[in-house]
Amino acid sequence: MSYVTLDEARVNSPTTTLSSLITNVATTIPVVELGVFAAAPNVAVLGFGVDAETIRYTGKSAASGSGNLTGVTRAYDTAGTYGGAKECASGTRIYNGITAERHNKIRANFEQHQSDISTMQSTLTTIGDTIVINGGSA
C-alpha cells in the first residue's frame, strides 16, 4: 500500500450558499462565493447535520466570486441513509469541511506510516556501534 494524497483544506472551513436550487442529480453546483473552496479536485459538504451530503468536484468556474463547482459527484461519501443526494434550495449552506472521507485518508496514511516503521525496524540490526541493513552494513 502507498500513502493516500490528501485534498487541500481551508482554515476554519469557510462557508457560502447555493445561488439557486439544485436537483438531486445536478452535476454543476451554483454558489455565491467560489473563493471558500480549495483547489479541485476536492470535496465539499452540502447542508448540515443528518441532512448533509458530501460532494466531490473536479473544477471551479472561477477562483472567486459567484460561479459553479463543476464535474460534481453527488452522495460521494455515504453511509446507509446518511449523505444521500437530495434537492437543495437556494441559500443552502455549502463548505469545505472535515468529512469521513478526509478522516479516513488521514487514518490510512497514519496506519501506512506505522507499517513502514515496523518494516524498517525489522530490517535493522545493531552490532556494537554498527547498524546492519538487509545483510549489509552502514
Phi, psi and omega per residue, in radians:
M1 nan 2.609 3.093
S2 -2.056 2.980 3.135
Y3 -1.198 2.568 -3.125
V4 -1.639 2.332 3.095
T5 -1.245 2.284 3.124
L6 -1.648 2.439 3.071
D7 -1.219 2.665 3.043
E8 -1.138 2.508 3.113
A9 -1.999 2.976 3.091
R10 -2.102 2.394 3.114
V11 -1.032 2.286 3.087
N12 1.122 0.218 3.109
S13 0.768 1.128 -3.116
P14 -1.055 2.661 -3.084
T15 -2.035 2.786 2.949
T16 -2.482 -2.960 -3.135
T17 -2.325 2.832 3.030
L18 -1.189 2.463 3.129
S19 -1.603 -0.179 3.032
S20 -2.772 2.937 3.130
L21 -1.081 2.509 3.005
I22 -2.192 2.584 3.073
T23 -1.487 3.028 3.138
N24 -1.279 -0.110 3.121
V25 -2.055 0.116 -3.127
A26 -1.065 2.364 3.099
T27 -1.958 0.039 2.985
T28 -2.157 2.206 -3.066
I29 -1.987 1.952 3.126
P30 -1.409 2.224 -3.098
V31 -2.240 2.758 -3.137
V32 -1.259 -0.680 -3.078
E33 -2.439 1.930 3.128
L34 -1.300 -0.375 -3.079
G35 -1.088 -0.328 3.138
V36 -1.372 -0.193 -3.079
F37 -1.695 2.381 3.088
A38 -1.192 2.898 -3.137
A39 -0.987 2.573 3.104
A40 -1.442 2.690 -0.081
P41 -1.315 2.641 -3.096
N42 -2.881 3.119 3.115
V43 -2.042 2.741 3.064
A44 -2.521 2.764 3.126
V45 -1.901 2.239 -3.135
L46 -1.876 2.084 -3.099
G47 1.542 -2.880 -3.029
F48 -2.606 2.584 3.040
G49 1.177 -2.513 -3.071
V50 -1.162 -0.287 3.114
D51 -1.639 0.037 -3.094
A52 -1.221 2.694 3.086
E53 -2.355 2.306 3.029
T54 -1.575 2.301 3.063
I55 -2.064 2.784 3.008
R56 -2.112 2.270 3.115
Y57 -2.036 2.597 -3.130
T58 -1.893 -0.098 3.130
G59 -2.795 2.881 3.059
K60 -2.276 2.421 -3.113
S61 -1.267 -0.290 3.096
A62 -2.809 2.897 3.128
A63 -1.274 -0.602 -3.127
S64 -2.659 3.042 -3.092
G65 1.482 -3.089 3.133
S66 -1.207 2.462 -3.141
G67 3.055 -2.738 -3.033
N68 -2.184 2.498 2.833
L69 -1.519 2.309 -3.045
T70 -2.081 2.893 3.138
G71 1.048 0.710 -2.999
V72 -1.427 2.289 2.952
T73 -1.731 2.095 -3.116
R74 -1.465 2.740 3.112
A75 0.866 0.787 -3.036
Y76 -1.135 -0.591 -3.047
D77 -2.275 1.521 -3.041
T78 -1.986 2.752 3.065
A79 -2.574 1.803 -3.135
G80 1.117 -2.165 -3.120
T81 -1.512 -0.148 -3.137
Y82 -1.490 2.429 3.000
G83 1.536 0.120 -3.128
G84 -1.202 2.665 3.111
A85 -1.213 2.467 -3.136
K86 -2.624 2.845 3.026
E87 -1.223 2.441 3.128
C88 -2.296 2.413 -3.116
A89 -1.352 2.750 2.958
S90 -0.962 2.432 -3.116
G91 1.633 -0.124 3.082
T92 -1.133 2.376 -3.128
R93 -1.198 2.445 3.064
I94 -2.513 2.439 -3.057
Y95 -2.805 2.812 2.976
N96 -1.432 1.861 -3.098
G97 -2.187 3.005 3.039
I98 -1.280 2.159 -3.121
T99 -2.054 2.903 3.055
A100 -1.025 -0.656 -3.139
E101 -1.081 -0.785 3.104
R102 -1.134 -0.779 3.116
H103 -1.021 -0.778 -3.109
N104 -1.154 -0.572 3.061
K105 -1.150 -0.766 3.115
I106 -1.080 -0.788 3.127
R107 -1.061 -0.775 3.136
A108 -1.073 -0.720 3.108
N109 -1.138 -0.703 3.106
F110 -1.091 -0.800 3.139
E111 -1.130 -0.660 3.094
Q112 -1.125 -0.719 3.121
H113 -1.070 -0.778 3.100
Q114 -1.059 -0.732 3.124
S115 -1.119 -0.742 3.123
D116 -1.088 -0.717 3.111
I117 -1.101 -0.776 3.127
S118 -1.063 -0.737 3.124
T119 -1.104 -0.771 3.130
M120 -1.124 -0.719 -3.136
Q121 -1.110 -0.611 -3.117
S122 -1.263 -0.312 3.137
T123 -1.697 -0.038 -3.133
L124 -1.818 2.389 3.050
T125 -2.359 2.404 3.107
T126 -1.801 2.194 3.060
I127 -2.130 1.778 -3.047
G128 1.112 -2.179 3.128
D129 -1.672 0.163 -3.091
T130 -1.875 2.344 3.053
I131 -1.707 2.186 3.133
V132 -1.770 2.188 -3.118
I133 -2.034 2.116 3.081
N134 0.823 0.763 3.073
G135 1.507 -0.219 3.082
G136 -1.780 -3.024 3.085
S137 -2.275 2.742 3.128
A138 -2.156 nan nan
